[in-house]
Amino acid sequence: MIKFLFSLFLLSSTLSTAQQATMVYDLSSPDLLGEMPKELAEISGLSLAGQKVNELLAIQDESGKVFRLSARTGKMISSITFWKDGDYEGVEAVGDDIWVLKSTGTLYQVMNIGLPSQQVEKYNTALTGDNDVEGLTYDPTQNRLLLACKKDASNDGNSKNGRYIFSFDLATKTLAEKPVYAIEREAVQNYLLSCEKSTSHKKLCDFFLARDEFDLAPSAIAIHPITGQLYITSSVGKVLMVLNTNGTIDGLYKLEKDFFPQPEGLAFDPDGTLYISTEAKKKAPARIYRLAYRSK
């Protein structure tokens, strides 16, 4: 069943103490982990490297390579070719395997990566380039991948005023026919109209209410290892959304464009440390920021 998101959003500077405690990261002053080299200028996906908690995995738009990075310094360790060049948008480590997502909804399972025995299995899903699939994360509670669509396609039967997240079962290697989460425009609008006013609220209203189109465009997703919440970035609008485990919204925040001009990747350490990658913009290089988890 689709979990329609009709719960309240949390806005940064206008919340009560109890609500404010749910935002456990200081988005206004993230630590710079490192600036990326030119070959990762369009870093489009980020993941923790499985059991290697000191390593991150990254994917580069248009490059069929997986990049290994130090989670301590941000420096590149190596790059491994897994497929020909293409529009790759997400990467996720699941056990010993690496999964890579293409914007067309195609998934690549890379086994024994970097070894002579490396193999790749390709899975075409019902999603297409019209969906512009950009977010990928692993849900260990149900042994599935979650795929977030940046757009809605006219042929998938879903409302044009929503953004959808689908599940890919790792046991059967199949995509569910219906989305497991839906972010509906009307729910967002109804909430914002009832919110307390602030500078942050005005920016969110300018993005969600003042435009003719519903411009939320999920670019990355990741599941918090401690709370189970689903974190979603929208590069368009510089928005961070936090969903509860039942699909309701725990928070909606504006990301500072000085830090995150194009946020395209999310990843968590087991201790809750959050990593956000942002593509190169103008003269600024691509970067990865690290945010410490401040537990309640």
VOVEX-980173 format. One line per field, with one value per residue: residue number from 0; residue in one letter; x, y, z of N, C-alpha, C in turn. Coordinates in nm, 2 decimals. Each point is the difference from the previous one (the first is absolute). Layout:
k (NUM/...)
r (A/...)
n_xx (X/...)
n_yy (Y/...)
n_zz (Z/...)
ca_xx (X/...)
ca_yy (Y/...)
ca_zz (Z/...)
c_xx (X/...)
c_yy (Y/...)
c_zz (Z/...)
This chain:
k (0/1/2/3/4/5/6/7/8/9/10/11/12/13/14/15/16/17/18/19/20/21/22/23/24/25/26/27/28/29/30/31/32/33/34/35/36/37/38/39/40/41/42/43/44/45/46/47/48/49/50/51/52/53/54/55/56/57/58/59/60/61/62/63/64/65/66/67/68/69/70/71/72/73/74/75/76/77/78/79/80/81/82/83/84/85/86/87/88/89/90/91/92/93/94/95/96/97/98/99/100/101/102/103/104/105/106/107/108/109/110/111/112/113/114/115/116/117/118/119/120/121/122/123/124/125/126/127/128/129/130/131/132/133/134/135/136/137/138/139/140/141/142/143/144/145/146/147/148/149/150/151/152/153/154/155/156/157/158/159/160/161/162/163/164/165/166/167/168/169/170/171/172/173/174/175/176/177/178/179/180/181/182/183/184/185/186/187/188/189/190/191/192/193/194/195/196/197/198/199/200/201/202/203/204/205/206/207/208/209/210/211/212/213/214/215/216/217/218/219/220/221/222/223/224/225/226/227/228/229/230/231/232/233/234/235/236/237/238/239/240/241/242/243/244/245/246/247/248/249/250/251/252/253/254/255/256/257/258/259/260/261/262/263/264/265/266/267/268/269/270/271/272/273/274/275/276/277/278/279/280/281/282/283/284/285/286/287/288/289/290/291/292/293/294/295)
r (M/I/K/F/L/F/S/L/F/L/L/S/S/T/L/S/T/A/Q/Q/A/T/M/V/Y/D/L/S/S/P/D/L/L/G/E/M/P/K/E/L/A/E/I/S/G/L/S/L/A/G/Q/K/V/N/E/L/L/A/I/Q/D/E/S/G/K/V/F/R/L/S/A/R/T/G/K/M/I/S/S/I/T/F/W/K/D/G/D/Y/E/G/V/E/A/V/G/D/D/I/W/V/L/K/S/T/G/T/L/Y/Q/V/M/N/I/G/L/P/S/Q/Q/V/E/K/Y/N/T/A/L/T/G/D/N/D/V/E/G/L/T/Y/D/P/T/Q/N/R/L/L/L/A/C/K/K/D/A/S/N/D/G/N/S/K/N/G/R/Y/I/F/S/F/D/L/A/T/K/T/L/A/E/K/P/V/Y/A/I/E/R/E/A/V/Q/N/Y/L/L/S/C/E/K/S/T/S/H/K/K/L/C/D/F/F/L/A/R/D/E/F/D/L/A/P/S/A/I/A/I/H/P/I/T/G/Q/L/Y/I/T/S/S/V/G/K/V/L/M/V/L/N/T/N/G/T/I/D/G/L/Y/K/L/E/K/D/F/F/P/Q/P/E/G/L/A/F/D/P/D/G/T/L/Y/I/S/T/E/A/K/K/K/A/P/A/R/I/Y/R/L/A/Y/R/S/K)
n_xx (0.08/-0.04/0.10/-0.12/0.07/-0.09/0.11/0.02/0.05/0.13/-0.02/0.12/-0.03/-0.11/0.07/-0.08/0.04/-0.11/-0.06/0.06/-0.02/-0.10/0.05/0.07/-0.01/0.11/-0.10/0.01/0.06/-0.02/0.06/0.09/-0.05/-0.03/0.08/-0.08/0.08/0.05/0.06/-0.02/0.02/-0.05/0.05/-0.06/0.09/-0.04/0.09/-0.03/0.13/-0.13/0.07/0.05/-0.02/0.12/-0.09/0.00/-0.11/0.04/-0.10/0.04/-0.08/-0.05/0.04/0.03/0.02/0.05/-0.02/0.12/-0.05/0.09/-0.06/0.13/0.05/-0.08/0.12/0.02/-0.05/-0.10/0.00/-0.12/0.03/-0.13/-0.01/-0.06/0.04/-0.06/-0.13/0.10/-0.09/0.02/0.05/0.00/0.06/-0.02/0.05/0.04/-0.13/0.02/-0.10/-0.02/-0.05/-0.06/0.00/0.03/0.04/0.10/0.01/0.12/0.00/0.09/0.04/0.07/-0.04/0.07/-0.06/0.09/-0.06/0.02/-0.13/-0.07/-0.11/-0.07/-0.07/-0.08/-0.04/-0.12/0.09/-0.01/0.07/-0.13/0.02/0.12/0.04/0.00/-0.10/0.10/-0.06/0.06/-0.11/0.09/-0.09/0.00/0.13/-0.01/0.01/0.02/-0.09/0.06/-0.12/0.08/-0.05/-0.11/-0.01/-0.04/0.09/0.03/-0.10/0.11/-0.05/-0.02/-0.09/0.08/0.08/0.06/-0.01/0.07/-0.04/0.12/-0.08/0.09/-0.11/-0.10/0.08/-0.11/-0.05/-0.04/-0.12/-0.03/0.01/0.10/0.05/-0.09/0.05/-0.12/-0.01/-0.12/0.06/0.10/-0.09/-0.08/0.11/0.05/-0.12/0.03/0.12/0.07/-0.01/0.10/0.13/0.02/-0.11/0.04/0.12/-0.05/-0.07/0.11/0.06/-0.08/-0.02/0.11/0.04/-0.02/0.13/-0.02/0.09/-0.06/0.14/-0.04/0.12/-0.04/0.01/-0.03/0.02/-0.05/0.12/-0.04/-0.05/0.06/0.01/-0.08/0.13/-0.06/0.09/-0.04/0.08/-0.11/0.03/0.10/-0.07/-0.01/-0.05/-0.06/0.00/-0.11/0.01/-0.10/0.09/-0.03/-0.02/0.13/0.04/0.00/0.11/0.04/0.07/0.11/-0.03/0.05/-0.06/-0.13/0.08/0.04/-0.07/0.09/0.06/-0.05/0.07/-0.02/0.08/0.04/0.08/-0.05/0.13/-0.03/0.00/0.03/-0.02/0.08/-0.06/0.10/0.02/-0.01/0.07/-0.10/0.09/-0.01/-0.09/0.06/-0.11/0.05/-0.10/0.04/-0.03/-0.10/0.02/-0.13)
n_yy (-0.12/0.10/0.05/0.06/0.11/-0.02/-0.04/0.06/0.11/0.00/0.12/0.04/0.13/-0.06/-0.11/-0.08/0.00/-0.06/0.08/0.11/-0.08/0.00/0.13/-0.11/0.09/0.05/0.02/0.10/-0.10/-0.07/-0.11/0.07/-0.12/0.05/0.06/-0.03/-0.09/0.04/-0.12/0.07/0.08/-0.10/0.00/-0.11/-0.06/-0.04/-0.07/-0.05/-0.03/-0.04/-0.11/0.06/0.02/-0.03/-0.06/0.09/-0.02/0.03/0.06/0.01/0.11/-0.09/-0.05/-0.11/0.08/-0.08/0.11/-0.04/0.05/0.07/-0.07/0.00/-0.01/-0.08/-0.04/0.00/-0.12/-0.02/-0.03/-0.06/-0.04/0.02/0.10/0.00/0.11/0.07/0.02/-0.02/-0.03/-0.13/-0.02/-0.13/-0.01/-0.13/-0.02/-0.10/0.03/0.06/0.08/0.02/0.13/-0.03/0.12/-0.10/-0.02/-0.01/-0.12/0.02/-0.14/0.06/-0.12/-0.02/0.12/0.03/-0.12/-0.09/-0.04/0.13/0.00/0.03/0.01/0.01/0.09/-0.03/0.11/0.01/0.05/0.12/0.05/-0.02/-0.10/0.00/-0.13/0.06/-0.04/-0.05/-0.09/-0.06/-0.07/-0.01/0.08/0.03/0.01/0.13/0.03/0.13/0.03/0.12/0.03/0.06/-0.07/0.04/-0.12/0.04/-0.10/0.06/0.08/0.07/0.07/0.10/0.01/-0.10/-0.04/-0.10/-0.09/-0.08/-0.12/-0.05/-0.11/-0.02/-0.06/0.08/0.10/0.05/0.09/0.05/-0.04/0.01/0.13/-0.01/0.11/0.10/0.09/0.04/0.07/-0.05/-0.11/0.02/0.03/-0.10/-0.07/0.04/-0.01/-0.11/0.01/0.01/0.13/0.00/0.04/-0.11/0.03/0.13/-0.05/-0.08/0.10/0.07/-0.11/-0.02/0.13/0.07/-0.13/0.00/-0.04/-0.13/0.08/-0.06/-0.02/-0.11/0.03/-0.02/-0.12/0.00/-0.12/0.07/-0.04/0.11/0.10/-0.04/0.13/0.05/0.02/0.11/0.01/0.13/-0.03/-0.02/0.12/-0.09/-0.11/-0.02/-0.12/-0.01/-0.13/-0.02/-0.10/0.07/0.08/0.04/0.13/-0.02/0.03/0.14/0.00/0.12/-0.04/0.04/0.08/0.08/-0.09/0.01/0.04/-0.13/-0.02/-0.10/0.00/-0.11/0.00/-0.11/0.04/-0.11/0.10/0.01/0.00/0.12/-0.05/0.12/-0.05/0.09/0.01/0.01/0.13/0.05/0.08/-0.03/-0.07/-0.13/-0.02/-0.05/0.01/0.02/-0.06/0.04/-0.12/0.08/-0.12/-0.03)
n_zz (0.00/-0.08/0.05/-0.01/-0.04/0.10/0.05/0.12/-0.06/0.01/0.05/-0.05/-0.01/-0.04/0.03/0.06/0.12/0.03/-0.08/0.05/0.11/-0.08/-0.01/-0.02/-0.11/0.02/-0.07/0.10/0.06/-0.11/0.04/-0.06/-0.06/-0.11/-0.08/-0.09/-0.05/-0.12/0.02/0.11/-0.10/-0.06/0.12/-0.03/0.07/0.12/0.06/0.12/0.00/0.03/0.03/-0.11/0.14/-0.04/-0.08/-0.10/-0.06/-0.11/-0.07/-0.12/-0.01/-0.08/0.12/-0.07/0.10/0.09/0.07/0.06/0.11/0.06/0.09/0.01/-0.12/-0.06/0.02/-0.13/0.01/-0.07/-0.13/-0.02/-0.12/-0.01/-0.08/-0.12/-0.06/0.09/0.01/0.08/0.09/0.02/0.12/0.02/0.12/-0.04/0.12/-0.08/-0.03/-0.12/0.03/-0.13/0.01/-0.11/-0.05/-0.09/0.13/-0.08/0.05/0.06/0.01/0.07/-0.04/0.11/0.03/-0.11/0.00/-0.04/0.10/-0.01/0.04/-0.10/0.08/-0.11/0.07/-0.10/0.05/0.06/0.08/-0.04/-0.11/-0.03/0.08/-0.07/0.02/0.11/0.09/0.07/0.07/0.10/0.00/0.11/0.05/-0.13/0.01/-0.02/-0.12/0.03/-0.10/0.01/-0.05/-0.08/-0.09/-0.04/-0.04/-0.11/-0.01/0.11/-0.04/0.04/0.10/-0.09/0.10/-0.03/0.10/-0.06/0.09/-0.08/0.02/0.02/0.00/0.09/0.06/-0.06/0.03/0.07/-0.09/0.11/-0.04/0.13/0.01/0.08/-0.06/0.04/-0.06/0.05/-0.10/-0.01/0.05/-0.09/-0.10/0.03/0.02/-0.11/-0.04/0.07/-0.06/0.11/-0.01/-0.10/0.01/0.08/0.07/-0.01/0.02/0.09/0.04/-0.01/0.06/0.11/0.03/-0.02/-0.02/-0.13/-0.01/0.03/0.05/0.10/0.01/0.06/0.06/0.13/0.04/0.13/0.06/0.10/0.03/0.07/-0.06/-0.11/0.03/-0.10/-0.04/-0.05/-0.10/-0.02/-0.11/-0.07/0.03/-0.01/-0.01/0.13/-0.04/0.11/-0.04/0.07/0.09/0.04/-0.05/0.13/-0.02/0.03/-0.12/-0.02/-0.07/0.00/-0.11/0.06/-0.10/0.10/0.07/-0.04/-0.10/0.01/0.11/-0.02/0.12/0.06/0.12/0.08/0.10/0.06/0.03/-0.12/-0.01/-0.04/-0.12/-0.05/-0.13/-0.06/-0.11/-0.09/0.04/-0.12/0.08/0.07/0.06/-0.04/0.09/0.11/0.07/0.12/0.05/0.12/0.04/0.03/0.06/0.01)
ca_xx (-0.08/0.07/0.00/-0.01/0.08/-0.08/0.04/0.06/0.14/0.07/0.08/0.12/0.01/-0.13/-0.06/0.01/0.12/-0.02/0.00/0.13/0.09/0.00/0.10/0.12/0.12/0.02/0.01/0.06/0.15/0.05/0.14/0.05/0.08/0.10/-0.03/0.01/0.07/-0.08/-0.07/-0.12/-0.07/-0.15/-0.03/-0.14/-0.05/0.09/-0.03/0.11/0.05/-0.03/0.06/0.11/-0.05/0.09/-0.01/-0.12/-0.01/-0.06/-0.03/0.02/-0.09/0.06/0.12/-0.03/0.10/-0.03/0.12/0.02/0.05/0.02/-0.10/0.07/0.06/-0.06/0.10/-0.03/0.08/0.01/-0.13/-0.02/-0.10/-0.10/-0.09/0.03/-0.05/-0.14/-0.05/-0.01/-0.05/0.00/0.09/-0.03/0.07/-0.09/0.08/0.12/-0.03/-0.02/-0.11/0.01/-0.13/0.00/-0.12/-0.11/-0.05/0.08/0.09/0.12/0.05/0.14/0.05/0.14/0.04/0.14/0.07/0.00/-0.13/-0.11/-0.11/-0.11/-0.13/-0.08/-0.15/-0.09/-0.12/-0.11/0.02/0.07/0.06/-0.10/-0.01/0.12/0.02/0.13/0.03/0.01/0.04/-0.03/-0.09/0.03/-0.12/-0.08/0.09/-0.04/0.05/-0.10/0.04/-0.08/-0.02/0.01/-0.12/-0.11/-0.02/-0.14/-0.05/0.01/-0.12/0.00/-0.03/0.11/0.02/0.06/0.13/-0.02/0.11/-0.03/0.08/0.06/0.03/0.13/-0.01/-0.06/0.06/-0.11/-0.05/-0.15/-0.08/-0.04/0.10/-0.02/-0.02/-0.04/0.01/-0.10/0.00/-0.11/0.03/0.10/-0.06/-0.09/0.09/0.07/-0.10/-0.04/0.13/0.05/0.08/0.14/0.08/0.01/-0.14/-0.02/0.08/-0.07/-0.12/0.04/0.03/-0.11/-0.13/-0.01/0.03/-0.11/0.03/0.06/0.14/0.08/0.07/0.09/0.13/0.07/-0.07/0.08/-0.07/0.08/0.03/-0.04/-0.15/-0.08/-0.06/0.05/0.04/-0.01/0.03/-0.04/0.09/-0.08/-0.06/0.09/-0.09/0.02/-0.12/0.02/-0.12/0.00/0.00/-0.14/-0.02/-0.04/0.12/0.05/0.07/0.03/0.10/0.07/0.15/0.07/0.06/0.15/0.05/-0.06/-0.06/-0.07/0.01/-0.04/0.03/-0.02/0.04/0.02/0.08/-0.08/-0.02/-0.09/0.07/-0.07/0.08/-0.08/0.09/-0.06/0.07/0.07/-0.09/0.08/0.14/0.01/0.01/-0.09/0.05/-0.08/-0.01/-0.02/-0.08/-0.01/-0.13/-0.02/-0.11/-0.09)
ca_yy (0.12/0.13/0.07/0.14/0.07/0.11/0.04/0.13/0.03/0.07/0.12/0.01/0.09/0.04/-0.11/-0.01/-0.07/-0.14/-0.02/0.04/-0.11/-0.11/0.03/-0.04/0.04/0.15/0.02/0.13/0.00/-0.13/-0.01/-0.04/-0.12/0.01/0.04/-0.11/0.02/0.03/-0.12/-0.01/0.14/-0.03/-0.11/-0.01/-0.10/-0.02/-0.12/-0.06/-0.12/-0.12/-0.01/0.08/0.13/0.11/0.02/0.04/-0.03/0.11/-0.02/0.12/0.00/-0.03/-0.08/-0.13/-0.04/0.02/0.06/-0.02/0.12/-0.01/0.07/0.08/0.11/0.03/-0.03/-0.12/-0.12/-0.07/-0.01/-0.13/0.00/-0.11/0.00/0.11/0.13/0.02/0.10/-0.07/0.09/-0.05/-0.12/-0.05/-0.13/-0.09/-0.12/0.01/0.05/0.14/0.03/0.13/0.03/0.09/0.09/-0.07/-0.10/-0.13/-0.03/-0.09/-0.06/-0.02/-0.10/-0.02/0.12/0.02/-0.12/-0.07/-0.07/0.09/-0.02/0.10/-0.04/0.12/-0.02/0.11/0.01/0.07/0.14/0.05/0.13/0.10/0.01/0.06/-0.06/0.05/-0.03/-0.15/-0.04/-0.13/-0.02/-0.13/-0.06/-0.08/-0.05/0.06/0.13/0.10/0.08/0.12/0.06/0.14/0.04/-0.11/-0.03/0.00/-0.14/-0.09/0.00/0.08/0.15/0.09/0.08/-0.08/-0.06/-0.14/-0.08/-0.13/-0.10/-0.11/-0.11/-0.06/-0.14/-0.04/0.09/0.06/0.13/0.00/0.07/0.13/0.06/-0.02/0.13/0.10/0.14/0.06/0.14/0.06/-0.01/0.10/0.13/0.01/0.02/0.13/0.10/0.00/0.01/0.13/0.07/0.02/0.01/-0.13/-0.03/0.07/-0.06/-0.12/0.04/0.05/-0.11/-0.10/0.06/0.11/-0.05/-0.07/-0.15/-0.07/-0.01/-0.09/-0.09/-0.08/-0.03/-0.10/-0.05/-0.09/-0.03/0.02/-0.13/-0.01/0.04/-0.06/0.10/0.01/0.14/0.03/0.14/0.05/0.10/0.11/0.06/-0.02/-0.04/-0.12/-0.05/-0.12/-0.08/-0.10/-0.14/-0.03/0.07/0.14/0.09/0.05/0.13/0.05/0.10/0.06/-0.02/0.12/-0.02/0.02/-0.13/-0.11/0.06/-0.11/-0.12/-0.12/-0.13/-0.01/-0.12/0.00/-0.09/-0.07/0.08/0.11/0.11/0.02/0.06/0.05/0.04/0.10/0.01/0.12/0.10/0.11/-0.02/-0.08/-0.15/-0.09/-0.01/-0.09/0.05/-0.10/0.06/-0.08/-0.04/0.05/-0.08/0.07)
ca_zz (0.00/0.00/0.13/-0.04/0.10/0.04/0.14/0.00/-0.02/0.10/-0.06/0.08/0.11/0.06/0.07/0.15/0.04/-0.03/-0.14/-0.04/0.03/-0.11/-0.10/0.08/-0.07/-0.02/-0.15/-0.03/0.01/-0.02/-0.02/-0.13/0.00/-0.11/-0.13/-0.09/-0.12/-0.11/-0.05/0.08/0.00/0.00/0.10/-0.01/0.10/0.11/0.08/0.08/-0.07/0.07/0.13/0.01/0.05/-0.03/-0.15/-0.07/-0.14/-0.08/-0.14/-0.08/-0.12/-0.14/0.01/0.05/0.10/0.14/0.07/0.14/0.06/0.14/0.08/0.10/-0.07/-0.13/-0.11/-0.09/0.02/-0.14/-0.08/-0.06/-0.11/0.02/-0.12/-0.09/0.05/0.00/0.10/0.13/0.10/0.14/0.03/0.13/0.03/0.07/0.02/-0.08/-0.14/-0.02/-0.09/-0.07/-0.06/-0.12/0.00/-0.07/0.08/-0.01/0.12/-0.03/0.12/-0.03/0.10/0.01/-0.06/0.01/0.00/-0.13/-0.01/0.00/-0.09/0.01/-0.05/-0.03/0.02/-0.05/0.08/-0.08/-0.01/-0.13/0.01/0.02/0.15/0.04/0.13/0.05/0.13/0.03/0.14/0.04/0.11/0.05/0.07/-0.10/-0.10/-0.12/-0.04/-0.02/-0.11/0.00/-0.13/-0.01/-0.08/-0.03/-0.14/-0.04/-0.03/0.12/0.07/0.12/-0.02/-0.03/0.12/0.10/-0.03/0.04/0.04/-0.02/0.06/-0.08/0.09/-0.03/0.00/-0.12/-0.10/-0.07/0.05/0.04/-0.10/0.05/0.09/0.14/0.06/-0.09/0.05/-0.07/0.00/0.08/0.14/0.03/0.00/0.12/0.12/0.00/0.02/0.15/0.07/0.06/-0.10/0.03/-0.13/-0.06/-0.05/-0.13/-0.11/-0.03/-0.07/-0.14/-0.08/-0.01/-0.02/-0.10/-0.14/-0.07/0.00/0.12/-0.04/0.08/-0.09/0.09/-0.06/0.08/0.12/0.09/0.12/0.13/0.06/0.14/0.01/-0.11/-0.08/-0.13/-0.03/-0.15/-0.04/-0.13/-0.04/-0.04/0.12/0.11/0.11/0.07/0.06/0.09/0.02/0.11/-0.05/-0.05/-0.12/0.02/0.00/0.13/-0.02/-0.13/0.03/-0.11/0.01/-0.04/-0.13/0.01/0.03/-0.08/-0.12/-0.07/0.08/-0.08/0.07/0.14/0.05/0.14/0.08/0.10/0.12/-0.03/-0.08/-0.13/-0.11/-0.11/-0.11/-0.09/-0.13/-0.03/-0.05/-0.04/0.03/0.13/-0.03/0.07/0.14/0.09/0.13/0.11/0.11/0.12/0.05/0.13/0.05/0.10)
c_xx (0.09/-0.01/0.00/0.04/-0.09/0.04/0.06/0.14/0.06/0.08/0.10/-0.01/-0.13/-0.06/0.01/0.12/-0.01/0.02/0.15/0.10/0.01/0.10/0.13/0.13/0.01/0.02/0.06/0.15/0.06/0.16/0.04/0.09/0.11/-0.06/0.03/0.09/-0.09/-0.08/-0.13/-0.07/-0.15/-0.03/-0.15/-0.06/0.10/-0.05/0.11/0.04/-0.02/0.06/0.13/-0.04/0.09/0.01/-0.14/0.01/-0.07/-0.01/0.01/-0.10/0.08/0.12/-0.03/0.11/-0.05/0.13/0.00/0.06/0.02/-0.11/0.06/0.05/-0.07/0.08/-0.04/0.10/0.02/-0.13/0.00/-0.10/-0.09/-0.08/0.04/-0.06/-0.15/-0.05/-0.02/-0.03/0.01/0.09/-0.03/0.07/-0.10/0.08/0.13/-0.02/-0.02/-0.11/0.01/-0.13/0.02/-0.13/-0.12/-0.07/0.07/0.09/0.11/0.05/0.15/0.06/0.15/0.07/0.15/0.09/-0.01/-0.14/-0.12/-0.10/-0.11/-0.13/-0.08/-0.15/-0.07/-0.13/-0.11/0.02/0.08/0.07/-0.09/-0.02/0.12/0.03/0.14/0.04/0.01/0.05/-0.04/-0.08/0.02/-0.12/-0.08/0.08/-0.04/0.08/-0.12/0.06/-0.09/0.00/0.00/-0.13/-0.11/-0.02/-0.15/-0.05/0.00/-0.13/-0.01/-0.02/0.12/0.04/0.06/0.14/0.00/0.13/-0.04/0.10/0.04/0.04/0.13/-0.01/-0.05/0.05/-0.11/-0.04/-0.15/-0.07/-0.04/0.10/-0.03/-0.01/-0.04/0.01/-0.09/0.00/-0.10/0.03/0.11/-0.06/-0.09/0.08/0.06/-0.10/-0.04/0.12/0.02/0.09/0.14/0.07/0.01/-0.13/-0.02/0.07/-0.07/-0.13/0.03/0.02/-0.12/-0.14/0.00/0.02/-0.12/0.02/0.05/0.14/0.09/0.06/0.10/0.12/0.08/-0.08/0.10/-0.08/0.09/0.02/-0.05/-0.15/-0.08/-0.06/0.06/0.03/0.00/0.05/-0.06/0.10/-0.07/-0.07/0.09/-0.08/0.05/-0.13/0.03/-0.14/0.01/-0.01/-0.14/-0.03/-0.04/0.13/0.03/0.07/0.01/0.09/0.06/0.15/0.06/0.07/0.15/0.07/-0.04/-0.06/-0.07/0.01/-0.05/0.03/-0.01/0.05/0.02/0.10/-0.09/-0.03/-0.09/0.06/-0.06/0.11/-0.09/0.10/-0.08/0.09/0.07/-0.10/0.09/0.14/0.03/0.01/-0.11/0.05/-0.09/0.01/-0.04/-0.08/-0.01/-0.14/-0.01/-0.13/-0.07/0.05)
c_yy (0.12/0.07/0.15/0.08/0.13/0.05/0.14/0.00/0.07/0.11/0.04/0.09/0.03/-0.11/0.00/-0.09/-0.15/-0.03/0.02/-0.11/-0.11/0.03/-0.01/0.03/0.16/0.03/0.13/0.00/-0.14/0.00/-0.04/-0.12/0.02/0.06/-0.11/0.04/0.02/-0.12/-0.03/0.13/-0.02/-0.12/-0.01/-0.11/-0.03/-0.12/-0.03/-0.13/-0.13/0.00/0.09/0.14/0.12/0.04/0.04/-0.05/0.12/-0.04/0.13/-0.01/-0.01/-0.09/-0.14/-0.05/0.02/0.05/-0.03/0.12/-0.02/0.08/0.09/0.13/0.04/-0.03/-0.12/-0.11/-0.07/0.02/-0.13/0.01/-0.12/-0.01/0.12/0.13/0.02/0.10/-0.07/0.10/-0.05/-0.11/-0.04/-0.14/-0.08/-0.13/0.02/0.05/0.15/0.01/0.14/0.02/0.10/0.08/-0.07/-0.10/-0.13/-0.01/-0.09/-0.05/-0.04/-0.10/-0.01/0.12/0.02/-0.12/-0.06/-0.07/0.10/-0.03/0.10/-0.06/0.13/-0.04/0.13/0.00/0.07/0.15/0.04/0.13/0.11/0.02/0.07/-0.05/0.04/-0.05/-0.15/-0.02/-0.14/0.00/-0.14/-0.07/-0.09/-0.05/0.05/0.13/0.10/0.09/0.12/0.07/0.16/0.06/-0.11/-0.01/-0.01/-0.14/-0.09/0.00/0.08/0.14/0.08/0.09/-0.08/-0.04/-0.13/-0.08/-0.15/-0.10/-0.11/-0.11/-0.07/-0.15/-0.05/0.08/0.06/0.13/-0.01/0.09/0.14/0.06/-0.02/0.13/0.10/0.14/0.08/0.16/0.06/-0.01/0.10/0.14/0.03/0.03/0.14/0.11/0.02/0.03/0.14/0.06/0.03/0.02/-0.13/-0.04/0.07/-0.06/-0.13/0.03/0.05/-0.12/-0.09/0.06/0.10/-0.04/-0.07/-0.15/-0.04/-0.03/-0.09/-0.11/-0.08/-0.04/-0.10/-0.05/-0.09/-0.03/0.02/-0.13/-0.02/0.02/-0.07/0.10/0.00/0.15/0.01/0.14/0.02/0.10/0.13/0.06/-0.01/-0.04/-0.13/-0.04/-0.13/-0.06/-0.09/-0.14/-0.04/0.09/0.15/0.08/0.05/0.14/0.04/0.13/0.06/-0.02/0.13/-0.02/0.03/-0.13/-0.11/0.06/-0.10/-0.13/-0.12/-0.13/0.01/-0.14/0.01/-0.10/-0.08/0.08/0.12/0.11/0.01/0.06/0.05/0.05/0.10/0.02/0.13/0.10/0.13/-0.03/-0.09/-0.15/-0.07/-0.02/-0.11/0.07/-0.11/0.07/-0.10/-0.02/0.05/-0.07/0.08/-0.03)
c_zz (0.00/0.13/-0.03/0.12/0.04/0.14/-0.01/-0.03/0.12/-0.07/0.10/0.12/0.07/0.08/0.15/0.03/-0.03/-0.15/-0.06/0.02/-0.11/-0.11/0.08/-0.07/-0.01/-0.15/-0.03/0.00/-0.02/-0.02/-0.14/0.01/-0.11/-0.13/-0.10/-0.13/-0.12/-0.05/0.08/0.01/0.00/0.08/0.02/0.10/0.10/0.09/0.09/-0.06/0.08/0.14/0.02/0.04/-0.03/-0.14/-0.04/-0.15/-0.07/-0.14/-0.07/-0.12/-0.13/0.00/0.06/0.10/0.14/0.07/0.14/0.06/0.15/0.08/0.11/-0.07/-0.12/-0.12/-0.07/0.03/-0.13/-0.07/-0.07/-0.10/0.01/-0.13/-0.09/0.06/-0.02/0.10/0.13/0.11/0.15/0.01/0.15/0.02/0.08/0.02/-0.07/-0.14/0.00/-0.10/-0.05/-0.07/-0.12/0.00/-0.07/0.09/-0.01/0.12/-0.05/0.13/-0.03/0.11/-0.01/-0.07/0.01/-0.01/-0.14/-0.02/0.00/-0.11/0.02/-0.06/-0.02/0.01/-0.06/0.07/-0.09/0.00/-0.12/0.03/0.02/0.15/0.06/0.14/0.05/0.14/0.02/0.14/0.03/0.13/0.06/0.07/-0.09/-0.11/-0.14/-0.03/-0.02/-0.11/-0.01/-0.14/0.01/-0.06/0.00/-0.15/-0.04/-0.02/0.13/0.09/0.13/-0.03/-0.03/0.11/0.12/-0.04/0.07/0.03/-0.02/0.07/-0.10/0.09/-0.04/0.00/-0.14/-0.12/-0.09/0.06/0.03/-0.10/0.05/0.09/0.15/0.08/-0.11/0.07/-0.08/0.01/0.09/0.15/0.04/0.01/0.13/0.12/0.00/0.02/0.15/0.09/0.06/-0.10/0.05/-0.13/-0.07/-0.06/-0.13/-0.11/-0.04/-0.08/-0.14/-0.09/-0.03/-0.04/-0.12/-0.14/-0.05/0.01/0.14/-0.03/0.09/-0.09/0.08/-0.08/0.07/0.12/0.08/0.12/0.12/0.07/0.14/0.01/-0.11/-0.09/-0.14/-0.03/-0.15/-0.03/-0.14/-0.04/-0.05/0.13/0.13/0.13/0.06/0.07/0.09/0.02/0.12/-0.06/-0.06/-0.12/0.02/0.01/0.14/-0.02/-0.14/0.02/-0.13/0.03/-0.05/-0.13/0.00/0.03/-0.10/-0.12/-0.09/0.07/-0.07/0.06/0.15/0.05/0.15/0.05/0.09/0.12/-0.03/-0.07/-0.14/-0.10/-0.11/-0.10/-0.08/-0.12/-0.01/-0.06/-0.03/0.02/0.12/-0.04/0.07/0.14/0.07/0.14/0.10/0.11/0.11/0.05/0.15/0.06/0.11/0.14)
